[in-house]
Amino acid sequence: MEARHNIALLPPPGFLGHLIPFIELAKKLVFNHNCTITLIIPDYGDGSPVTLQSSLLQGIPAAITPVFLPPVSTADLPDDANPEILLQARLIRSLPALRDTLSRLRESGAPARALVVDLFAPDAIDVAREFGIPAYVFYVVAAIDALLSLTLPELNASCTFRNDKQAEPVKLPGSLTLEVKDFPDTFTDCRVHKCATDLREMYLSADAILINTFYELEPDTFRHLERRRHGIPPVVPVGPLIRSIEGSELDRSSAYLKWLDDQPRNSVLFVSFGSGGTLSVEQITELAVGLEISEQRFLWVVRSPQENAAAAYLKVGGRDPRDPMTFLPEGFLKRTQGRGLAVASWVSQIQVLSHDSTGGFLTHCGWNSILESTVHSVPLVAWPICFEQKLNATVVADGLKGAIRVRENEKGIVEREEISCAVKELMGGEEGIKIRNKVSQLKIAAENAIGKDGSSTKALAQIVQSWSTSK
């Protein structure tokens, strides 16, 4: 059957946490709505796609065509430029190449029928207007984050959170309150606050904002957004969009999967801070000791610490700082052998979370990780690090009751006793049982949302239908 529409998608360069849901959205449009997709990927900064980014594109459907834009220079920006500002600069400087790509598609007889852009790329909405096509912002984080962004002027007027760390908590939809320290960096960091304000103004010109979540996960937020429809575009849940088992790097011969196969059901705590999450040398030690004294089974993805290589090298007595295992306490691997497994740098997260032996997840609270845990009914220990992760932790722990949150001391370190108590409670305590029951309910809600007549399925279908009815 001939495809009805060619849809252009513009993810950001290098941010795998954004690219993954873009690819999953593309698959939905291909398999469920008979679309073809042009996946337009800006350059990461060195003129070539990064390895992990390339691996995500392997095995995608033939109806999805990746187009890599040429590199742009950011040499004029400061060396210590904020990552979010640097990202937006690369996207803005890639707009001429985006325009050329859309022109070539039109000349080829397969013009883009719509443009879906990342939350950091709303500048591209103007390019879509030049071609007379609808433009959508794809928000790959929680709906509550979108709500805060859309109501940023009101927050600026009513809150002193950027200047007063002792300010009163801000009330969120439902019964949630958000501590000042848990606001996303875009609200509290003066370097990126103006950037966030500018992005918000551009969001208002989108035809709709698509969000990788589902109504039943954040009902209070969506009800609040519905009441505020005047002046903002429709906010449409289209998730959960997560990687499938078939789409992951399936390899049943991996040592960690074989180890999981030998563990009792729901007995293993998976410990991972995402593809870019790193800890300090001191924090790695506290985490290791916390896991050890908890006496729980664990699978830990260990990464080298965040300090620069020279400082890290000195701290471990001249051993190789490129080997993450170098930074574990002496004797830790031997003492935990049998009930624990440490793996250097990478595992297939989706395979681990879907494994019968996995009974908990100590996570940095990236939104992809939360959605994957929800779909596979895995309760959480919430340990946010940066960006919007503290907001996510508040939502999942206080709002959804699907996590136990650990707290830092006055030096910013989560201590070993705090870690041990949280892990033991999640894996075998009364609160852990309640959390497990809650995430089981959320799993059913997620399945329903993307089912044939689910809320997210219907919402995306309405968007696709609008492409057929619009001029």
C-alpha positions in Angstrom: 0.0 0.0 0.0 1.4 3.4 -1.0 2.3 5.6 1.9 0.1 8.6 2.5 2.5 11.1 4.0 6.2 11.7 4.3 6.9 13.2 7.7 10.2 15.0 8.6 11.5 14.6 12.1 14.3 16.8 13.6 15.9 15.3 16.7 18.9 17.0 18.4 22.5 16.0 17.7 24.1 13.6 20.1 21.4 13.4 22.8 20.6 9.7 22.8 17.8 10.2 25.4 16.0 12.4 22.8 16.9 10.3 19.7 15.4 7.1 21.1 11.9 8.4 21.4 12.1 10.1 18.0 13.0 6.8 16.4 10.1 5.1 18.3 7.7 7.8 17.2 8.9 7.3 13.6 8.2 3.5 13.9 4.6 4.3 15.2 4.0 6.5 12.2 5.3 3.9 9.8 3.7 0.8 11.2 0.4 2.2 12.4 -0.2 5.1 10.0 1.5 4.0 6.8 3.8 7.1 6.7 7.4 7.4 5.4 9.8 9.2 7.6 12.8 11.5 6.9 14.8 11.6 10.0 16.9 14.7 9.8 19.9 14.5 12.2 22.1 17.6 12.8 25.8 17.0 13.2 27.1 16.2 16.7 30.0 18.6 16.4 32.9 16.6 15.0 31.5 16.0 11.5 30.5 12.4 12.0 27.7 10.5 13.9 28.8 9.2 17.3 29.0 5.4 17.7 25.9 4.9 19.9 23.8 7.2 17.7 24.8 5.1 14.7 23.9 1.9 16.5 20.4 3.2 17.3 19.8 3.6 13.5 20.8 0.0 12.7 17.9 -2.1 11.8 15.3 0.7 11.5 12.5 0.1 9.0 13.3 0.9 5.4 10.5 3.5 5.4 12.7 5.6 7.8 15.4 7.5 5.9 18.2 9.1 8.0 19.6 12.3 6.6 22.7 13.7 8.3 23.1 17.5 8.1 26.6 18.9 7.6 28.7 20.1 10.6 28.4 23.6 11.9 31.0 25.6 13.8 30.5 26.6 17.4 34.2 27.7 17.8 33.0 31.2 18.7 31.2 30.0 21.9 33.0 29.7 25.2 34.7 26.4 26.0 32.6 26.1 29.1 29.3 26.9 27.4 26.3 25.2 29.0 25.4 22.0 27.1 21.8 23.1 26.5 22.9 26.5 25.1 25.5 24.7 22.9 22.8 22.3 21.7 20.4 25.1 20.7 23.2 26.9 18.9 24.0 23.9 16.8 20.4 23.5 15.9 19.9 27.1 15.0 23.0 27.0 12.8 21.7 23.9 11.1 18.5 25.6 9.9 19.9 26.5 6.4 20.7 22.8 5.9 17.3 21.8 7.2 15.8 24.2 4.6 17.8 22.7 1.9 16.7 19.2 2.9 13.1 20.1 2.8 13.6 21.7 -0.6 15.1 18.5 -1.9 12.3 16.5 -0.6 9.8 18.7 -2.3 11.7 18.6 -5.6 11.9 14.8 -5.4 8.1 14.5 -5.4 8.0 13.3 -1.7 7.5 16.6 0.1 7.4 16.7 3.9 3.8 16.8 5.0 4.7 17.9 8.5 7.8 18.7 10.6 8.2 17.4 14.1 11.1 19.1 16.0 12.8 18.5 19.3 12.0 20.7 22.3 15.4 22.5 21.8 14.6 23.2 18.1 11.5 25.3 18.0 13.3 27.8 15.8 12.7 25.3 13.0 8.9 26.0 13.2 9.5 29.1 11.1 11.2 26.9 8.4 8.1 24.7 8.4 5.9 27.8 7.8 8.0 28.7 4.8 7.0 25.4 3.3 3.4 25.7 4.3 3.4 22.6 6.5 2.3 22.1 10.1 5.0 22.0 12.8 5.0 20.1 16.1 7.3 20.2 19.1 8.1 16.8 20.5 8.6 16.9 24.2 10.6 13.8 25.2 10.3 14.5 28.9 7.3 14.6 31.3 4.2 16.6 30.8 4.8 18.4 34.1 8.0 19.7 32.6 6.1 21.1 29.6 3.6 22.7 32.0 6.3 24.5 33.9 7.8 25.7 30.7 4.5 26.9 29.3 3.7 28.8 32.5 7.3 30.2 32.9 6.2 33.9 32.9 3.8 33.2 35.8 6.5 31.4 37.7 8.9 34.3 37.1 6.4 36.7 38.5 5.3 34.7 41.5 8.4 32.9 42.6 11.8 33.9 43.9 13.3 30.5 43.3 16.2 31.7 41.2 17.5 34.1 43.9 16.3 32.5 47.1 17.1 28.9 47.9 14.9 29.1 51.0 11.8 30.1 49.0 8.6 28.3 49.7 7.9 25.1 47.7 5.8 25.6 44.5 2.5 23.8 44.3 2.1 21.6 41.3 -1.1 20.1 39.8 -2.7 17.6 42.2 -1.2 17.4 45.7 2.4 17.7 44.7 4.8 20.5 45.8 8.2 21.1 44.3 11.1 22.2 46.4 13.2 25.1 45.0 16.3 22.8 44.8 14.3 20.3 42.6 13.5 22.7 39.8 15.0 21.9 36.4 18.3 23.7 35.7 16.5 25.8 33.1 14.7 27.5 35.9 17.5 28.0 38.5 20.6 28.5 36.3 20.8 32.0 35.1 22.9 30.9 32.1 20.1 29.0 30.6 17.0 30.7 32.0 16.8 33.2 29.1 17.2 30.3 26.7 14.2 28.6 28.3 12.2 31.7 28.2 12.9 32.1 24.5 12.1 28.5 23.8 8.8 28.9 25.6 7.7 31.8 23.3 8.4 29.7 20.2 6.5 26.7 21.6 3.4 28.8 21.4 3.5 29.0 17.6 3.5 25.2 17.2 0.4 23.4 15.9 0.6 21.1 18.9 3.1 19.8 21.5 3.5 16.0 21.4 4.7 14.5 24.7 6.3 11.1 25.3 4.0 10.2 28.2 0.4 9.0 28.6 -2.7 10.6 30.2 -3.1 8.1 32.9 0.5 8.6 34.2 0.0 12.4 34.6 -3.7 13.0 34.8 -3.6 16.1 37.1 -1.1 17.8 34.7 -3.2 17.1 31.6 -6.4 18.3 33.4 -4.5 21.5 34.3 -3.3 22.0 30.8 -6.8 21.4 29.4 -8.1 24.2 31.6 -5.4 26.5 30.3 -5.9 25.8 26.7 -6.3 29.5 25.8 -3.0 30.9 24.4 -1.1 27.6 24.3 -1.2 24.9 21.6 -2.8 21.5 22.2 -0.6 19.3 24.4 -1.0 15.7 23.1 0.3 12.5 24.9 1.6 10.0 22.4 3.6 7.6 24.8 5.0 5.6 26.3 7.4 5.4 23.4 10.3 3.1 24.5 12.7 0.8 22.8 11.3 -2.7 22.1 13.2 -5.8 23.0 13.5 -6.7 19.3 15.0 -3.2 18.7 17.6 -3.5 21.4 21.1 -5.0 21.0 19.7 -8.5 21.6 22.5 -10.9 22.7 21.5 -13.7 25.0 25.1 -14.7 25.2 26.1 -11.7 27.2 27.6 -12.6 30.6 25.3 -10.3 32.5 22.2 -11.8 30.9 23.4 -15.3 31.7 24.0 -14.2 35.3 20.5 -12.8 35.5 19.1 -16.1 34.2 20.6 -17.8 37.3 19.0 -15.4 39.8 15.6 -15.8 41.6 12.6 -13.9 40.2 12.4 -10.2 41.2 15.6 -10.5 43.3 18.1 -8.2 41.5 18.5 -4.5 41.9 19.6 -2.9 38.6 21.9 0.1 39.2 22.5 2.5 36.3 22.7 6.3 35.9 22.1 6.4 32.1 24.4 6.7 29.1 26.0 9.8 30.4 25.6 9.6 34.2 28.8 9.7 36.2 29.5 10.0 39.9 32.5 11.3 41.9 35.2 9.0 43.3 33.8 9.5 46.8 30.2 8.8 45.7 31.2 5.6 43.9 32.7 4.4 47.1 29.6 5.2 49.1 27.4 3.5 46.6 29.6 0.4 46.6 29.6 0.1 50.4 25.8 0.8 50.5 25.1 -2.0 48.1 27.4 -4.3 50.0 25.9 -3.7 53.4 22.3 -3.9 52.0 23.0 -7.6 51.3 20.8 -7.5 48.3 21.5 -8.9 44.8 22.6 -6.2 42.3 23.7 -5.6 38.7 25.7 -2.4 38.6 26.7 -0.6 35.4 29.9 1.1 36.6 31.3 4.2 34.8 34.5 6.1 35.5 34.0 9.2 37.7 33.2 12.7 36.7 36.5 14.2 37.8 39.1 14.8 35.1 41.3 11.9 34.2 44.4 13.3 35.8 42.8 13.9 39.2 41.0 10.5 39.1 44.3 8.9 38.2 46.0 10.3 41.3 43.1 9.2 43.5 43.4 5.6 42.6 47.2 5.3 43.1 48.3 5.4 39.5 45.9 2.8 38.1 44.2 3.2 34.8 41.4 5.8 35.1 39.8 4.5 31.9 38.8 1.3 33.6 35.7 1.9 35.8 36.5 -1.1 38.0 39.6 0.8 39.2 37.4 3.1 41.3 35.6 0.4 43.3 36.7 -0.2 46.9 39.5 -2.7 47.3 38.0 -6.2 47.7 34.5 -5.1 46.8 34.1 -7.4 43.8 35.4 -10.4 45.8 33.2 -9.8 48.8 30.0 -9.4 46.7 30.8 -12.2 44.3 27.8 -14.4 43.7 25.1 -11.9 44.8 26.4 -8.9 42.9 27.7 -8.3 39.4 29.5 -5.1 38.2 29.7 -4.4 34.5 31.9 -1.8 32.9 30.1 1.1 31.1 27.2 -0.5 29.3 24.4 -3.1 29.2 21.1 -3.2 27.3 18.9 -1.5 29.8 15.7 -2.6 28.1 16.7 -6.3 28.3 17.7 -5.9 32.0 14.4 -4.2 33.0 12.3 -6.8 31.1 14.2 -9.7 32.7 12.2 -11.8 35.3 15.1 -11.6 37.8 15.0 -7.8 37.9 13.1 -6.6 40.9 14.2 -3.0 41.3 16.0 -0.1 39.6 18.3 2.4 41.1 18.1 5.2 38.5 19.0 8.8 37.8 15.4 9.3 36.8 15.8 10.2 33.2 12.4 10.2 31.6 13.2 7.3 29.2 14.2 5.2 32.2 11.0 6.0 34.1 8.9 5.0 31.2 10.8 1.8 30.6 10.4 0.9 34.3 6.7 1.7 34.1 6.2 -0.5 31.0 8.1 -3.4 32.6 6.6 -2.9 36.1 10.0 -2.3 37.9 9.9 -0.2 41.2 12.5 2.5 41.6 15.1 4.0 43.9 15.2 7.6 42.7 18.6 9.2 42.6 18.4 12.3 40.3 21.6 14.0 39.2 20.9 16.9 36.8 18.7 18.6 34.2 15.0 17.8 34.9 15.8 14.6 36.8 14.9 16.0 40.2 11.5 17.1 38.9 11.0 13.6 37.6 12.0 12.1 40.9 9.4 14.2 42.7 6.7 13.1 40.3 7.6 9.4 40.5 8.2 9.2 44.2 5.7 11.7 45.7 3.1 11.8 42.9 3.0 8.3 41.5 4.3 6.5 44.7 6.5 4.4 42.4 9.8 5.1 44.0 11.9 5.6 47.2 14.0 8.7 46.9 17.5 9.0 48.4 18.7 12.3 49.8 22.1 13.9 49.7 23.9 15.2 52.7 25.1 18.8 53.0 28.1 18.0 50.9 26.0 16.7 48.0 26.8 13.0 48.8 24.3 10.2 49.2 25.7 8.3 52.1 26.1 4.5 52.3 23.5 4.1 55.1 20.9 6.1 53.1 21.6 3.9 50.1 21.5 0.6 52.0 18.2 1.5 53.8 16.5 2.5 50.5 17.6 -0.6 48.7 16.6 -3.0 51.5 13.2 -1.3 51.8 12.5 -1.4 48.0 13.5 -5.0 47.6 11.9 -6.4 50.7 10.2 -3.9 53.0 6.5 -2.9 53.4 6.9 0.3 51.4 8.6 -1.7 48.7 5.6 -4.0 48.5 3.3 -1.0 48.1 5.5 0.5 45.4 5.6 -2.8 43.5 1.8 -3.0 43.6 1.6 0.6 42.3 3.9 0.1 39.4 2.0 -3.1 38.4 -1.1 -0.9 38.0 0.9 1.7 36.0 2.1 -1.1 33.7 -1.5 -2.0 32.9 -2.3 1.7 32.3 0.7 2.0 30.0 -0.4 -1.0 28.0 -3.9 0.3 27.7 -2.7 3.8 26.6 -0.9 2.3 23.5 -3.5 -0.4 22.8 -5.9 -0.3 19.9 -8.3 2.1 21.6 -5.9 3.6 24.0 -5.6 7.3 24.9 -2.2 7.8 23.3 -3.2 5.7 20.2 -6.2 7.9 19.6 -4.4 11.1 20.2 -1.7 10.3 17.6 -4.3 9.1 15.1 -6.0 12.5 15.4 -2.8 14.3 14.6 -2.2 12.1 11.5 -5.8 12.6 10.4 -5.3 16.3 10.5 -2.7 16.0 7.9 -5.2 14.5 5.5 -7.9 17.1 6.2 -5.7 20.2 6.1 -4.9 22.0 2.9 
